[in-house]
Amino acid sequence: MFYKYITIGITHVLPGGVDHILFIISLFFLSPTLKAIIKQSLVFTLAHSITLLLGAFSIIPNWPDIIEPFIAFTILSTALLNLYTNKSNISSYKYVMPFLFGLIHGLGFASALREIGIPKSEFVFALLSFNIGVELAQIMIIGSLFYLVFKPFSNKAYYSNLIVYPINVIIAIVALYMFIERIAII
């Protein structure tokens, strides 16, 4: 059972969670070091664990039609921060933002877990396993970006203009589309 829910957590992100993948990519580019992105990822995971738990136990209502546009908005906001913010000015909110946005994403995860229909006797263990799977998927994304993009290119003069900027423009466009599409459902 442990591996079952870890696998569900991983596949919820890779390949199934385009919104989650886009958020983690934008979060990656917001951070100037691997240590900072790992800390931000852990803060994000802590936050989404809180609302995932509260949502999964129905302490917070399940409103996927309302939450989904907000998830798209978090992606759009993070991509825009990468486009319009000086990285040296980010320190004041580099952990607050992933925490707040993680709270929103956790509500989305809670909806996904409710659809799976976890038996009450397995719930806490399944929730923990699912969360481990999500975190492993995030680490895979961060590790891939670090070794394929950041490490070989971050010291190049063109890194921001030819890598960070275009990727975040694409993410912002996709996130805006997702936001408009999801808001139209409400």
N, C-alpha and C positions, 0 to 999 in steps of 0.2 A: 504494500500500500504506500509506503514511503516514496518509492521510486515512481509510482503511478502519479502522485500529485506533484512531485518535482518535475516530472515530464510535462504534466499539464501546465505548470508554471512557466517552464521554458518555452513550450510551444505557444503559450498565450502571447509571448513576446516575439519569439522567433519561430516561424515566420509570420504568425498570425497577428501580431500587434503593431501594425504600421505606425499608429499614433505613438506608441511607446518607443519604438525604434527612433522615430523622428525627434521625440523629446530628448532622448539620451544623446543622440548625435549633437543636437543644439547645445545641450548642457555640457557636452565634451568640449565644444569650441568656446564656450564661455569661460572655461577654466584654463589658466596659463600653465599648469603643471599636472602631471599624473596624480600626485598626492592630493591636490585640490579636487580633481574630478572624482577620485575615489571617495573622498570625504563627502562631496556633494551627493554622490550616488547613495552612500549610506544614509545620509540625512533624508533623502528622497524616499528610500526604502523604509526607514523608521516611520516617516509620516504616512506613507500609504499603508503601512501595517496597522496603524492606529485606526484609520477610517475603514480599512478592509475588515478589521475585527468588529468595529462598531456596526458597519453595514451588514456584515454576514450574520450577526446576531440580531439584526433588525432593530438595533437601538437607534440607528439613523435610517430614515425611510429610503427605499429603493426607487430612485427617479432617474433611470438611465437616459430618458429623453432630455432631461435638464442637465445632467452631468456631462454627457457626451459633447455638447458644444463648448462647455468650459474646458474640457480636456484639450480640444482643438485650440482654444484660446491660449492655454498654457504653452503649447508648442509654438504658436504664432508669436507670443510675447518673448519667449526665449530666443527664437531666431532673430527677432527685431532687436533685442538687446545686443546680439552679436554683430548686427549690422550698424547700429547707431551709438554704441557705448564704447568709451575708452576702457580697455581692460583694467587699467589701474584704478578706475572709479567703481569697480564692481565689488570690491571687498566688503562694503557696507551691507550688501544684501546677497552675497554669494551662498550663504547657507539658509537665509530666511526664505528666499525664493524657492529653492528646491523643496523646502519643508512645506510651504503653503501649497505649492503645486502638487506635491506628493499626497497631501490630504485629498485633493480633488481626484487624482488618479486612483487612489485607494477605493473611492466610491465606485469607480468603473470596474475595478477588480472584484469588488463585492458583488456587483451585478453578474459578472461572469461566473463567479463561484456559485451563485444562487441558481443559475441556469444548469450547472452540472448536477446539482441535487446531491450534496454530500450527506450521508447518514449522520445523524446526531452523535452517535457513538464514536465516530471517526473525526468529528469536526475540528477539534483543536489540533490534532496531529496533521490532518489534511491541510489546514490553514497554514501551519508552520512549514510543511513540505512544499506547498504551493509558493509561499513567499521565498523559500530557498531557491526554488526553480526560477522565479522571476529575477532574483538577485544574480544567479548564475548567468542568466541570459544577458543581464546588464553588463556583467563583467566581460562576457564574450564580446559584446559590442564595443565596450571601452578598450579592451585589449586589442581588438582588431584595428580600431581607429588609431590607437597609440602606435602600434608597430607598422601599420600600412600608410598612415598619413602623417601623424605628428613627428615621430622620430626621424623619418627620412627628409621631411620637408619644412619643419617648423623654423629652422634656422636660415631658410632661403628668403631672399628679399621679396619674392613673389607669393609667399605663403598666404598672407592675408588677402591679397587682391585676386589670386587665381585659385585658391582652395577654400579658405574660410568664407569669404564673401559669396561666391557663386553657390556653394552648398547651402548656405543659410538663406539666400534669395529663393532657391528652389523649395527649401523647407517652408519658408514663409508663404509662398504661393500655394503649396499643397495644404498647409494648415488653414489658410484663409478659405480655400475651397471647402475643406472639411467643416470648418466653422459654419459657413453659409449653408452647406448641405444639411448639417445637423440642426441648425437653428430653424430651418424651414419645416422640420418635422414637428416642432413644438406648436 
